[in-house]
Amino acid sequence: MEEDILPNQYKNIVTLFSKSKDELQYPRITIETRTGLDIVFSFWFNGKGNEVVSVKGRSGDYQVDYGQIHNGNWYKKNNPNKKIIALVDILNSNPGKLIRESSEIEGKCCFCRKELTDEHSTNVGFGRTCAENWGLLRIWKKE
């Protein structure tokens, strides 16, 4: 059941995923948090051909669905708390910041989940291949 619709303010998240759809079969971003709850964003097309990003929380075997983002709207479910809303807001407005902070926790790329091994990739939060796949090469080179 949809509990809340936040107006067209999350279109940047769908745009970020749209850049990866030609390179990746199942685009996904996993944001690690210091509380142990991972926020997983997954991209797919619904039955109407719309681009959709699902937002889920995951901790061990526990998983909760926080809804879907499509057409720039977040159709929330299960009352995401202020911290989860803040993470989604940051991914929408400043993905580089959130990606860097997340990769610092476990030293893994939030896109492919591989360990970051060189200093530059560790500082940016993702490697060159993921930068190319996600349309973030300009950011990767700039950092």
VMD Tcl script that builds the backbone (N, CA, C; Angstrom):
set m [mol new atoms 429]
animate dup $m
set s [atomselect $m all]
$s set {name element resname resid chain x y z} {
  {N N MET 1 A 0.839 -1.180 0.000}
  {CA C MET 1 A 0.000 0.000 0.000}
  {C C MET 1 A 0.882 1.241 0.000}
  {N N GLU 2 A 0.607 2.174 -0.883}
  {CA C GLU 2 A 1.373 3.403 -0.951}
  {C C GLU 2 A 0.931 4.320 0.169}
  {N N GLU 3 A 1.904 4.774 0.961}
  {CA C GLU 3 A 1.572 5.589 2.113}
  {C C GLU 3 A 1.737 7.067 1.843}
  {N N ASP 4 A 2.688 7.420 0.975}
  {CA C ASP 4 A 3.001 8.825 0.795}
  {C C ASP 4 A 3.666 8.989 -0.565}
  {N N ILE 5 A 3.351 10.061 -1.253}
  {CA C ILE 5 A 4.006 10.362 -2.519}
  {C C ILE 5 A 4.699 11.702 -2.359}
  {N N LEU 6 A 5.999 11.710 -2.554}
  {CA C LEU 6 A 6.739 12.956 -2.525}
  {C C LEU 6 A 6.846 13.444 -3.961}
  {N N PRO 7 A 6.522 14.711 -4.223}
  {CA C PRO 7 A 6.442 15.206 -5.599}
  {C C PRO 7 A 7.754 15.139 -6.356}
  {N N ASN 8 A 7.701 15.404 -7.620}
  {CA C ASN 8 A 8.771 15.237 -8.592}
  {C C ASN 8 A 10.102 15.846 -8.151}
  {N N GLN 9 A 10.681 15.296 -7.107}
  {CA C GLN 9 A 11.962 15.810 -6.637}
  {C C GLN 9 A 13.068 14.778 -6.703}
  {N N TYR 10 A 12.788 13.570 -7.170}
  {CA C TYR 10 A 13.776 12.495 -7.185}
  {C C TYR 10 A 14.147 12.059 -8.597}
  {N N LYS 11 A 13.955 12.929 -9.568}
  {CA C LYS 11 A 14.252 12.567 -10.954}
  {C C LYS 11 A 15.736 12.340 -11.186}
  {N N ASN 12 A 16.616 12.959 -10.398}
  {CA C ASN 12 A 18.056 12.769 -10.584}
  {C C ASN 12 A 18.487 11.329 -10.304}
  {N N ILE 13 A 17.810 10.665 -9.385}
  {CA C ILE 13 A 18.141 9.264 -9.093}
  {C C ILE 13 A 17.823 8.396 -10.303}
  {N N VAL 14 A 16.650 8.596 -10.895}
  {CA C VAL 14 A 16.281 7.812 -12.070}
  {C C VAL 14 A 17.232 8.127 -13.221}
  {N N THR 15 A 17.630 9.389 -13.371}
  {CA C THR 15 A 18.576 9.777 -14.419}
  {C C THR 15 A 19.918 9.082 -14.232}
  {N N LEU 16 A 20.395 9.021 -12.993}
  {CA C LEU 16 A 21.655 8.334 -12.700}
  {C C LEU 16 A 21.578 6.874 -13.142}
  {N N PHE 17 A 20.499 6.204 -12.803}
  {CA C PHE 17 A 20.342 4.807 -13.205}
  {C C PHE 17 A 20.172 4.669 -14.714}
  {N N SER 18 A 19.499 5.615 -15.343}
  {CA C SER 18 A 19.296 5.553 -16.796}
  {C C SER 18 A 20.624 5.525 -17.546}
  {N N LYS 19 A 21.631 6.211 -16.998}
  {CA C LYS 19 A 22.948 6.238 -17.635}
  {C C LYS 19 A 23.604 4.859 -17.647}
  {N N SER 20 A 23.225 3.996 -16.716}
  {CA C SER 20 A 23.877 2.695 -16.591}
  {C C SER 20 A 23.155 1.575 -17.344}
  {N N LYS 21 A 21.935 1.812 -17.770}
  {CA C LYS 21 A 21.122 0.713 -18.304}
  {C C LYS 21 A 21.665 0.088 -19.585}
  {N N ASP 22 A 22.446 0.848 -20.355}
  {CA C ASP 22 A 23.012 0.275 -21.581}
  {C C ASP 22 A 24.217 -0.616 -21.297}
  {N N GLU 23 A 24.872 -0.400 -20.172}
  {CA C GLU 23 A 26.085 -1.141 -19.827}
  {C C GLU 23 A 25.826 -2.303 -18.867}
  {N N LEU 24 A 24.801 -2.188 -18.040}
  {CA C LEU 24 A 24.572 -3.167 -16.980}
  {C C LEU 24 A 23.193 -3.803 -17.101}
  {N N GLN 25 A 23.131 -5.093 -16.855}
  {CA C GLN 25 A 21.856 -5.792 -16.931}
  {C C GLN 25 A 20.974 -5.482 -15.725}
  {N N TYR 26 A 21.570 -5.452 -14.531}
  {CA C TYR 26 A 20.818 -5.199 -13.309}
  {C C TYR 26 A 21.495 -4.098 -12.494}
  {N N PRO 27 A 21.349 -2.837 -12.886}
  {CA C PRO 27 A 22.002 -1.754 -12.133}
  {C C PRO 27 A 21.507 -1.693 -10.693}
  {N N ARG 28 A 22.467 -1.535 -9.784}
  {CA C ARG 28 A 22.145 -1.504 -8.357}
  {C C ARG 28 A 23.180 -0.643 -7.632}
  {N N ILE 29 A 22.719 0.087 -6.643}
  {CA C ILE 29 A 23.609 0.844 -5.767}
  {C C ILE 29 A 23.317 0.397 -4.340}
  {N N THR 30 A 24.365 0.016 -3.615}
  {CA C THR 30 A 24.217 -0.354 -2.208}
  {C C THR 30 A 24.954 0.672 -1.368}
  {N N ILE 31 A 24.227 1.347 -0.511}
  {CA C ILE 31 A 24.806 2.351 0.379}
  {C C ILE 31 A 24.953 1.728 1.766}
  {N N GLU 32 A 26.199 1.624 2.209}
  {CA C GLU 32 A 26.491 1.099 3.540}
  {C C GLU 32 A 26.266 2.213 4.559}
  {N N THR 33 A 25.714 1.865 5.699}
  {CA C THR 33 A 25.564 2.839 6.778}
  {C C THR 33 A 26.296 2.332 8.015}
  {N N ARG 34 A 26.620 3.219 8.884}
  {CA C ARG 34 A 27.329 2.841 10.108}
  {C C ARG 34 A 26.436 2.089 11.093}
  {N N THR 35 A 25.123 2.094 10.860}
  {CA C THR 35 A 24.194 1.383 11.738}
  {C C THR 35 A 24.036 -0.083 11.350}
  {N N GLY 36 A 24.616 -0.471 10.198}
  {CA C GLY 36 A 24.487 -1.857 9.741}
  {C C GLY 36 A 23.325 -2.076 8.799}
  {N N LEU 37 A 22.506 -1.052 8.582}
  {CA C LEU 37 A 21.405 -1.170 7.633}
  {C C LEU 37 A 21.884 -0.643 6.291}
  {N N ASP 38 A 21.905 -1.496 5.280}
  {CA C ASP 38 A 22.264 -1.077 3.929}
  {C C ASP 38 A 21.003 -0.593 3.229}
  {N N ILE 39 A 21.150 0.447 2.420}
  {CA C ILE 39 A 20.053 0.898 1.580}
  {C C ILE 39 A 20.405 0.484 0.153}
  {N N VAL 40 A 19.520 -0.292 -0.453}
  {CA C VAL 40 A 19.778 -0.845 -1.788}
  {C C VAL 40 A 18.794 -0.220 -2.778}
  {N N PHE 41 A 19.356 0.384 -3.819}
  {CA C PHE 41 A 18.576 0.973 -4.898}
  {C C PHE 41 A 18.742 0.071 -6.116}
  {N N SER 42 A 17.639 -0.403 -6.681}
  {CA C SER 42 A 17.689 -1.295 -7.842}
  {C C SER 42 A 16.842 -0.720 -8.967}
  {N N PHE 43 A 17.346 -0.851 -10.189}
  {CA C PHE 43 A 16.702 -0.276 -11.368}
  {C C PHE 43 A 16.014 -1.364 -12.166}
  {N N TRP 44 A 14.800 -1.071 -12.653}
  {CA C TRP 44 A 14.075 -2.010 -13.493}
  {C C TRP 44 A 12.983 -1.271 -14.256}
  {N N PHE 45 A 12.372 -1.950 -15.198}
  {CA C PHE 45 A 11.239 -1.404 -15.939}
  {C C PHE 45 A 9.972 -2.091 -15.455}
  {N N ASN 46 A 8.933 -1.294 -15.163}
  {CA C ASN 46 A 7.668 -1.919 -14.758}
  {C C ASN 46 A 6.902 -2.377 -15.992}
  {N N GLY 47 A 5.752 -2.983 -15.792}
  {CA C GLY 47 A 4.961 -3.524 -16.894}
  {C C GLY 47 A 4.504 -2.474 -17.899}
  {N N LYS 48 A 4.543 -1.209 -17.514}
  {CA C LYS 48 A 4.127 -0.125 -18.407}
  {C C LYS 48 A 5.313 0.487 -19.147}
  {N N GLY 49 A 6.516 -0.086 -18.951}
  {CA C GLY 49 A 7.706 0.418 -19.616}
  {C C GLY 49 A 8.351 1.611 -18.926}
  {N N ASN 50 A 7.884 1.943 -17.721}
  {CA C ASN 50 A 8.465 3.056 -16.975}
  {C C ASN 50 A 9.737 2.625 -16.260}
  {N N GLU 51 A 10.713 3.533 -16.210}
  {CA C GLU 51 A 11.932 3.284 -15.442}
  {C C GLU 51 A 11.605 3.461 -13.963}
  {N N VAL 52 A 11.972 2.453 -13.167}
  {CA C VAL 52 A 11.642 2.436 -11.747}
  {C C VAL 52 A 12.898 2.132 -10.949}
  {N N VAL 53 A 13.059 2.818 -9.826}
  {CA C VAL 53 A 14.127 2.519 -8.875}
  {C C VAL 53 A 13.461 2.098 -7.571}
  {N N SER 54 A 13.714 0.872 -7.144}
  {CA C SER 54 A 13.180 0.426 -5.853}
  {C C SER 54 A 14.159 0.817 -4.757}
  {N N VAL 55 A 13.623 1.119 -3.585}
  {CA C VAL 55 A 14.413 1.526 -2.421}
  {C C VAL 55 A 14.131 0.517 -1.319}
  {N N LYS 56 A 15.179 -0.204 -0.896}
  {CA C LYS 56 A 15.004 -1.224 0.142}
  {C C LYS 56 A 16.073 -1.087 1.202}
  {N N GLY 57 A 15.715 -1.446 2.407}
  {CA C GLY 57 A 16.670 -1.524 3.499}
  {C C GLY 57 A 17.011 -2.980 3.727}
  {N N ARG 58 A 18.294 -3.255 4.053}
  {CA C ARG 58 A 18.717 -4.641 4.244}
  {C C ARG 58 A 19.730 -4.713 5.377}
  {N N SER 59 A 19.503 -5.643 6.269}
  {CA C SER 59 A 20.448 -5.918 7.346}
  {C C SER 59 A 20.408 -7.419 7.611}
  {N N GLY 60 A 21.466 -8.131 7.203}
  {CA C GLY 60 A 21.462 -9.587 7.329}
  {C C GLY 60 A 20.324 -10.170 6.504}
  {N N ASP 61 A 19.478 -10.993 7.121}
  {CA C ASP 61 A 18.336 -11.592 6.436}
  {C C ASP 61 A 17.113 -10.685 6.434}
  {N N TYR 62 A 17.186 -9.587 7.166}
  {CA C TYR 62 A 16.068 -8.658 7.284}
  {C C TYR 62 A 16.039 -7.712 6.088}
  {N N GLN 63 A 14.867 -7.539 5.487}
  {CA C GLN 63 A 14.731 -6.606 4.373}
  {C C GLN 63 A 13.393 -5.896 4.476}
  {N N VAL 64 A 13.386 -4.597 4.175}
  {CA C VAL 64 A 12.143 -3.827 4.179}
  {C C VAL 64 A 12.068 -2.998 2.903}
  {N N ASP 65 A 10.888 -2.949 2.332}
  {CA C ASP 65 A 10.646 -2.205 1.098}
  {C C ASP 65 A 10.214 -0.788 1.464}
  {N N TYR 66 A 10.999 0.202 1.033}
  {CA C TYR 66 A 10.662 1.605 1.296}
  {C C TYR 66 A 9.985 2.263 0.104}
  {N N GLY 67 A 9.645 1.493 -0.903}
  {CA C GLY 67 A 8.884 2.024 -2.017}
  {C C GLY 67 A 9.670 2.110 -3.303}
  {N N GLN 68 A 9.115 2.882 -4.235}
  {CA C GLN 68 A 9.679 2.994 -5.574}
  {C C GLN 68 A 9.725 4.444 -6.014}
  {N N ILE 69 A 10.728 4.727 -6.837}
  {CA C ILE 69 A 10.846 6.044 -7.442}
  {C C ILE 69 A 10.625 5.878 -8.939}
  {N N HIS 70 A 9.630 6.558 -9.466}
  {CA C HIS 70 A 9.464 6.621 -10.922}
  {C C HIS 70 A 8.770 7.926 -11.284}
  {N N ASN 71 A 9.061 8.380 -12.492}
  {CA C ASN 71 A 8.584 9.692 -12.953}
  {C C ASN 71 A 8.968 10.800 -11.979}
  {N N GLY 72 A 10.094 10.627 -11.303}
  {CA C GLY 72 A 10.574 11.642 -10.374}
  {C C GLY 72 A 9.893 11.640 -9.025}
  {N N ASN 73 A 8.944 10.753 -8.821}
  {CA C ASN 73 A 8.202 10.694 -7.554}
  {C C ASN 73 A 8.624 9.485 -6.736}
  {N N TRP 74 A 8.702 9.661 -5.433}
  {CA C TRP 74 A 8.985 8.546 -4.535}
  {C C TRP 74 A 7.660 8.107 -3.925}
  {N N TYR 75 A 7.245 6.908 -4.260}
  {CA C TYR 75 A 6.038 6.317 -3.707}
  {C C TYR 75 A 6.472 5.495 -2.494}
  {N N LYS 76 A 6.427 6.127 -1.330}
  {CA C LYS 76 A 6.990 5.530 -0.126}
  {C C LYS 76 A 6.093 4.433 0.440}
  {N N LYS 77 A 6.767 3.496 1.113}
  {CA C LYS 77 A 6.095 2.418 1.846}
  {C C LYS 77 A 6.800 2.245 3.186}
  {N N ASN 78 A 6.121 1.704 4.132}
  {CA C ASN 78 A 6.681 1.281 5.422}
  {C C ASN 78 A 7.394 2.401 6.184}
  {N N ASN 79 A 6.929 3.612 6.033}
  {CA C ASN 79 A 7.394 4.753 6.830}
  {C C ASN 79 A 8.904 4.834 7.014}
  {N N PRO 80 A 9.651 5.129 5.957}
  {CA C PRO 80 A 11.104 5.291 6.132}
  {C C PRO 80 A 11.386 6.414 7.124}
  {N N ASN 81 A 12.366 6.181 7.998}
  {CA C ASN 81 A 12.676 7.204 9.005}
  {C C ASN 81 A 13.458 8.361 8.391}
  {N N LYS 82 A 13.730 9.381 9.196}
  {CA C LYS 82 A 14.396 10.598 8.709}
  {C C LYS 82 A 15.779 10.309 8.130}
  {N N LYS 83 A 16.510 9.347 8.704}
  {CA C LYS 83 A 17.842 9.022 8.195}
  {C C LYS 83 A 17.774 8.405 6.804}
  {N N ILE 84 A 16.805 7.542 6.585}
  {CA C ILE 84 A 16.650 6.913 5.273}
  {C C ILE 84 A 16.222 7.960 4.245}
  {N N ILE 85 A 15.295 8.822 4.617}
  {CA C ILE 85 A 14.870 9.895 3.714}
  {C C ILE 85 A 16.058 10.791 3.380}
  {N N ALA 86 A 16.885 11.089 4.382}
  {CA C ALA 86 A 18.068 11.929 4.153}
  {C C ALA 86 A 19.036 11.258 3.179}
  {N N LEU 87 A 19.242 9.933 3.289}
  {CA C LEU 87 A 20.124 9.220 2.361}
  {C C LEU 87 A 19.599 9.290 0.927}
  {N N VAL 88 A 18.301 9.118 0.770}
  {CA C VAL 88 A 17.708 9.199 -0.563}
  {C C VAL 88 A 17.855 10.624 -1.104}
  {N N ASP 89 A 17.634 11.612 -0.249}
  {CA C ASP 89 A 17.790 13.008 -0.660}
  {C C ASP 89 A 19.223 13.301 -1.114}
  {N N ILE 90 A 20.211 12.783 -0.374}
  {CA C ILE 90 A 21.612 13.029 -0.729}
  {C C ILE 90 A 21.968 12.315 -2.035}
  {N N LEU 91 A 21.500 11.073 -2.217}
  {CA C LEU 91 A 21.763 10.375 -3.475}
  {C C LEU 91 A 21.199 11.180 -4.650}
  {N N ASN 92 A 20.067 11.808 -4.439}
  {CA C ASN 92 A 19.440 12.607 -5.484}
  {C C ASN 92 A 20.202 13.908 -5.758}
  {N N SER 93 A 20.668 14.568 -4.701}
  {CA C SER 93 A 21.270 15.896 -4.865}
  {C C SER 93 A 22.792 15.882 -4.992}
  {N N ASN 94 A 23.453 14.918 -4.329}
  {CA C ASN 94 A 24.912 14.883 -4.327}
  {C C ASN 94 A 25.392 13.435 -4.230}
  {N N PRO 95 A 25.206 12.655 -5.303}
  {CA C PRO 95 A 25.547 11.233 -5.225}
  {C C PRO 95 A 27.013 10.980 -4.905}
  {N N GLY 96 A 27.919 11.826 -5.404}
  {CA C GLY 96 A 29.345 11.626 -5.139}
  {C C GLY 96 A 29.662 11.630 -3.656}
  {N N LYS 97 A 29.059 12.537 -2.910}
  {CA C LYS 97 A 29.286 12.629 -1.460}
  {C C LYS 97 A 28.830 11.347 -0.765}
  {N N LEU 98 A 27.630 10.895 -1.088}
  {CA C LEU 98 A 27.090 9.699 -0.435}
  {C C LEU 98 A 27.898 8.458 -0.800}
  {N N ILE 99 A 28.305 8.354 -2.055}
  {CA C ILE 99 A 29.092 7.205 -2.513}
  {C C ILE 99 A 30.433 7.162 -1.794}
  {N N ARG 100 A 31.100 8.299 -1.681}
  {CA C ARG 100 A 32.391 8.350 -0.967}
  {C C ARG 100 A 32.231 7.932 0.491}
  {N N GLU 101 A 31.231 8.493 1.155}
  {CA C GLU 101 A 31.015 8.156 2.567}
  {C C GLU 101 A 30.698 6.683 2.749}
  {N N SER 102 A 29.897 6.122 1.860}
  {CA C SER 102 A 29.542 4.711 1.960}
  {C C SER 102 A 30.746 3.815 1.738}
  {N N SER 103 A 31.580 4.153 0.759}
  {CA C SER 103 A 32.739 3.304 0.457}
  {C C SER 103 A 33.777 3.344 1.579}
  {N N GLU 104 A 33.791 4.418 2.359}
  {CA C GLU 104 A 34.730 4.509 3.483}
  {C C GLU 104 A 34.417 3.475 4.565}
  {N N ILE 105 A 33.175 3.069 4.678}
  {CA C ILE 105 A 32.763 2.148 5.736}
  {C C ILE 105 A 33.360 0.760 5.529}
  {N N GLU 106 A 33.253 0.215 4.318}
  {CA C GLU 106 A 33.749 -1.147 4.060}
  {C C GLU 106 A 34.843 -1.203 3.015}
  {N N GLY 107 A 35.131 -0.071 2.370}
  {CA C GLY 107 A 36.153 -0.064 1.330}
  {C C GLY 107 A 35.722 -0.749 0.051}
  {N N LYS 108 A 34.404 -0.791 -0.181}
  {CA C LYS 108 A 33.874 -1.440 -1.388}
  {C C LYS 108 A 33.162 -0.416 -2.258}
  {N N CYS 109 A 33.151 -0.701 -3.538}
  {CA C CYS 109 A 32.405 0.106 -4.488}
  {C C CYS 109 A 30.912 -0.120 -4.263}
  {N N CYS 110 A 30.131 0.945 -4.207}
  {CA C CYS 110 A 28.693 0.795 -3.973}
  {C C CYS 110 A 27.963 0.273 -5.206}
  {N N PHE 111 A 28.624 0.298 -6.355}
  {CA C PHE 111 A 27.995 -0.181 -7.584}
  {C C PHE 111 A 28.221 -1.684 -7.776}
  {N N CYS 112 A 29.492 -2.109 -7.839}
  {CA C CYS 112 A 29.796 -3.516 -8.137}
  {C C CYS 112 A 30.115 -4.334 -6.890}
  {N N ARG 113 A 30.310 -3.673 -5.759}
  {CA C ARG 113 A 30.589 -4.306 -4.459}
  {C C ARG 113 A 31.981 -4.907 -4.381}
  {N N LYS 114 A 32.851 -4.605 -5.336}
  {CA C LYS 114 A 34.232 -5.089 -5.274}
  {C C LYS 114 A 35.039 -4.182 -4.355}
  {N N GLU 115 A 36.075 -4.769 -3.777}
  {CA C GLU 115 A 36.966 -4.004 -2.907}
  {C C GLU 115 A 37.714 -2.960 -3.736}
  {N N LEU 116 A 37.792 -1.743 -3.192}
  {CA C LEU 116 A 38.540 -0.673 -3.850}
  {C C LEU 116 A 40.003 -0.817 -3.462}
  {N N THR 117 A 40.873 -0.923 -4.453}
  {CA C THR 117 A 42.268 -1.260 -4.154}
  {C C THR 117 A 43.252 -0.127 -4.378}
  {N N ASP 118 A 42.976 0.786 -5.321}
  {CA C ASP 118 A 43.941 1.861 -5.522}
  {C C ASP 118 A 43.471 3.123 -4.791}
  {N N GLU 119 A 44.418 3.986 -4.476}
  {CA C GLU 119 A 44.139 5.161 -3.650}
  {C C GLU 119 A 43.113 6.097 -4.294}
  {N N HIS 120 A 43.238 6.304 -5.595}
  {CA C HIS 120 A 42.307 7.215 -6.262}
  {C C HIS 120 A 40.872 6.694 -6.170}
  {N N SER 121 A 40.661 5.435 -6.493}
  {CA C SER 121 A 39.317 4.859 -6.433}
  {C C SER 121 A 38.769 4.876 -5.012}
  {N N THR 122 A 39.627 4.621 -4.039}
  {CA C THR 122 A 39.207 4.664 -2.646}
  {C C THR 122 A 38.751 6.071 -2.261}
  {N N ASN 123 A 39.477 7.078 -2.722}
  {CA C ASN 123 A 39.105 8.460 -2.417}
  {C C ASN 123 A 37.798 8.876 -3.073}
  {N N VAL 124 A 37.566 8.390 -4.294}
  {CA C VAL 124 A 36.356 8.757 -5.027}
  {C C VAL 124 A 35.171 7.906 -4.568}
  {N N GLY 125 A 35.414 6.638 -4.270}
  {CA C GLY 125 A 34.350 5.742 -3.822}
  {C C GLY 125 A 33.928 4.722 -4.857}
  {N N PHE 126 A 34.553 4.769 -6.047}
  {CA C PHE 126 A 34.269 3.791 -7.100}
  {C C PHE 126 A 35.422 3.804 -8.090}
  {N N GLY 127 A 35.524 2.727 -8.856}
  {CA C GLY 127 A 36.627 2.595 -9.808}
  {C C GLY 127 A 36.277 3.109 -11.188}
  {N N ARG 128 A 37.270 3.078 -12.056}
  {CA C ARG 128 A 37.114 3.603 -13.419}
  {C C ARG 128 A 36.035 2.857 -14.202}
  {N N THR 129 A 35.988 1.535 -14.101}
  {CA C THR 129 A 34.993 0.767 -14.859}
  {C C THR 129 A 33.575 1.172 -14.459}
  {N N CYS 130 A 33.329 1.282 -13.163}
  {CA C CYS 130 A 31.992 1.702 -12.714}
  {C C CYS 130 A 31.722 3.151 -13.105}
  {N N ALA 131 A 32.753 3.994 -13.087}
  {CA C ALA 131 A 32.587 5.380 -13.540}
  {C C ALA 131 A 32.105 5.399 -14.989}
  {N N GLU 132 A 32.695 4.555 -15.822}
  {CA C GLU 132 A 32.280 4.482 -17.226}
  {C C GLU 132 A 30.865 3.921 -17.353}
  {N N ASN 133 A 30.561 2.854 -16.619}
  {CA C ASN 133 A 29.249 2.216 -16.698}
  {C C ASN 133 A 28.119 3.120 -16.226}
  {N N TRP 134 A 28.409 3.998 -15.268}
  {CA C TRP 134 A 27.378 4.843 -14.668}
  {C C TRP 134 A 27.407 6.279 -15.182}
  {N N GLY 135 A 28.222 6.558 -16.176}
  {CA C GLY 135 A 28.270 7.911 -16.717}
  {C C GLY 135 A 28.889 8.917 -15.761}
  {N N LEU 136 A 29.825 8.444 -14.912}
  {CA C LEU 136 A 30.438 9.299 -13.897}
  {C C LEU 136 A 31.934 9.488 -14.130}
  {N N LEU 137 A 32.402 9.246 -15.339}
  {CA C LEU 137 A 33.827 9.330 -15.623}
  {C C LEU 137 A 34.367 10.731 -15.365}
  {N N ARG 138 A 33.583 11.756 -15.687}
  {CA C ARG 138 A 34.013 13.130 -15.456}
  {C C ARG 138 A 34.278 13.378 -13.964}
  {N N ILE 139 A 33.405 12.887 -13.127}
  {CA C ILE 139 A 33.580 13.033 -11.673}
  {C C ILE 139 A 34.794 12.231 -11.211}
  {N N TRP 140 A 34.951 11.013 -11.738}
  {CA C TRP 140 A 36.059 10.156 -11.333}
  {C C TRP 140 A 37.404 10.805 -11.674}
  {N N LYS 141 A 37.473 11.389 -12.863}
  {CA C LYS 141 A 38.723 12.034 -13.277}
  {C C LYS 141 A 38.991 13.309 -12.498}
  {N N LYS 142 A 37.934 14.027 -12.137}
  {CA C LYS 142 A 38.063 15.315 -11.449}
  {C C LYS 142 A 38.567 15.175 -10.025}
  {N N GLU 143 A 38.135 14.137 -9.357}
  {CA C GLU 143 A 38.464 13.964 -7.926}
  {C C GLU 143 A 39.940 13.711 -7.714}
}
mol reanalyze $m
mol bondsrecalc $m
mol representation Tube
mol addrep $m
